[in-house]
Amino acid sequence: MWKLYAVLSAVFAALTSILAKIGIKGVDANLATAIRTTVILFLSWGIVFAIGEHHAIRSLTRHNWTFLILSGLATGLSWLFYYKAIALGDVSKVAPIDKSSIVLTLILSYLILGEPFTPKTLLAGGLVVAGTFLLLGK
């Protein structure tokens, strides 16, 4: 099931880039990010309340709160920089650079989480880097 969710994530991430580029025309990137974030806020809390998970807030630990807040800050900064980048550049050039985060994630998952590098992950990471440079080339 996680693979389906991952594919859906990729589809909606692609739509996000295209829809954002269309919607950001003539709009400050920070304002656009704030509007997008507000929509996400209402959508997320709506789902949490609709499925009854809001009661689980009480069971969150300080550790949960700390890392969820740090993750939220990282997400917010990522979105702010992404919107600024697509406001100034082509989505077809910005998106591959943004998706090179895959390689950074592989490295950080190894260093921080102790997840192993395998020949497959090394090859895939190398191909992502090569593909990014290929797409950015003239």
C-alpha positions as semicolon CSV with decimal commas, in nm:
position;residue;x (nm);y (nm);z (nm)
1;M;0,000;0,000;0,000
2;W;0,290;0,236;0,069
3;K;0,388;0,219;-0,299
4;L;0,045;0,342;-0,404
5;Y;0,073;0,633;-0,160
6;A;0,421;0,710;-0,292
7;V;0,296;0,716;-0,652
8;L;0,004;0,938;-0,554
9;S;0,249;1,166;-0,375
10;A;0,457;1,195;-0,692
11;V;0,148;1,268;-0,905
12;F;0,029;1,541;-0,671
13;A;0,382;1,683;-0,633
14;A;0,400;1,715;-1,012
15;L;0,059;1,884;-1,020
16;T;0,172;2,112;-0,738
17;S;0,459;2,244;-0,948
18;I;0,249;2,305;-1,257
19;L;-0,048;2,457;-1,074
20;A;0,183;2,672;-0,862
21;K;0,365;2,809;-1,166
22;I;0,031;2,906;-1,321
23;G;-0,103;3,052;-0,995
24;I;0,209;3,241;-0,892
25;K;0,208;3,464;-1,200
26;G;0,212;3,824;-1,076
27;V;0,204;3,713;-0,709
28;D;0,483;3,738;-0,451
29;A;0,628;3,392;-0,390
30;N;0,601;3,427;-0,011
31;L;0,234;3,525;-0,033
32;A;0,169;3,232;-0,267
33;T;0,339;2,995;-0,022
34;A;0,133;3,134;0,267
35;I;-0,192;3,082;0,074
36;R;-0,090;2,728;-0,020
37;T;0,007;2,654;0,339
38;T;-0,329;2,779;0,468
39;V;-0,511;2,545;0,229
40;I;-0,291;2,255;0,345
41;L;-0,356;2,347;0,709
42;F;-0,734;2,331;0,666
43;L;-0,716;2,014;0,455
44;S;-0,489;1,835;0,704
45;W;-0,689;1,928;1,014
46;G;-1,013;1,849;0,831
47;I;-0,890;1,498;0,763
48;V;-0,760;1,454;1,120
49;F;-1,098;1,554;1,266
50;A;-1,296;1,358;1,006
51;I;-1,121;1,031;1,093
52;G;-1,116;1,105;1,468
53;E;-0,739;1,116;1,513
54;H;-0,739;1,454;1,692
55;H;-0,757;1,272;2,025
56;A;-0,408;1,131;1,968
57;I;-0,255;1,477;2,021
58;R;-0,247;1,406;2,395
59;S;-0,024;1,104;2,343
60;L;0,252;1,292;2,159
61;T;0,582;1,303;2,344
62;R;0,826;1,592;2,367
63;H;1,042;1,397;2,121
64;N;0,748;1,375;1,875
65;W;0,676;1,747;1,909
66;T;1,039;1,847;1,866
67;F;1,097;1,652;1,548
68;L;0,755;1,724;1,398
69;I;0,814;2,097;1,454
70;L;1,164;2,074;1,303
71;S;1,019;1,883;1,007
72;G;0,753;2,151;0,966
73;L;1,018;2,423;0,967
74;A;1,220;2,234;0,705
75;T;0,907;2,186;0,492
76;G;0,816;2,553;0,520
77;L;1,163;2,665;0,418
78;S;1,164;2,415;0,131
79;W;0,833;2,551;0,003
80;L;0,940;2,915;0,037
81;F;1,258;2,852;-0,160
82;Y;1,077;2,635;-0,415
83;Y;0,813;2,900;-0,484
84;K;1,082;3,166;-0,515
85;A;1,271;2,943;-0,758
86;I;0,969;2,869;-0,979
87;A;0,871;3,236;-0,975
88;L;1,213;3,319;-1,123
89;G;1,287;3,011;-1,333
90;D;1,134;2,737;-1,543
91;V;0,955;2,460;-1,354
92;S;1,121;2,211;-1,588
93;K;1,459;2,328;-1,456
94;V;1,366;2,388;-1,091
95;A;1,186;2,056;-1,035
96;P;1,485;1,831;-1,117
97;I;1,705;2,028;-0,879
98;D;1,434;2,006;-0,613
99;K;1,401;1,631;-0,671
100;S;1,775;1,589;-0,625
101;S;1,670;1,594;-0,260
102;I;1,631;1,220;-0,318
103;V;2,010;1,186;-0,315
104;L;2,041;1,407;-0,008
105;T;1,774;1,195;0,162
106;L;1,966;0,875;0,083
107;I;2,282;1,025;0,233
108;L;2,107;1,163;0,542
109;S;1,912;0,840;0,597
110;Y;2,246;0,660;0,604
111;L;2,419;0,913;0,833
112;I;2,132;0,988;1,072
113;L;1,904;0,683;1,060
114;G;2,166;0,418;0,987
115;E;1,981;0,293;0,680
116;P;2,218;0,097;0,459
117;F;2,358;0,191;0,122
118;T;2,316;-0,091;-0,124
119;P;2,449;-0,120;-0,478
120;K;2,095;-0,044;-0,595
121;T;2,062;0,276;-0,388
122;L;2,408;0,392;-0,497
123;L;2,326;0,330;-0,863
124;A;1,983;0,494;-0,834
125;G;2,131;0,796;-0,655
126;G;2,397;0,828;-0,923
127;L;2,133;0,811;-1,195
128;V;1,926;1,081;-1,024
129;V;2,232;1,308;-1,012
130;A;2,319;1,229;-1,375
131;G;1,959;1,287;-1,481
132;T;1,947;1,620;-1,300
133;F;2,261;1,740;-1,475
134;L;2,132;1,609;-1,807
135;L;1,805;1,798;-1,772
136;L;1,987;2,117;-1,675
137;G;2,235;2,099;-1,962
138;K;2,194;2,319;-2,266
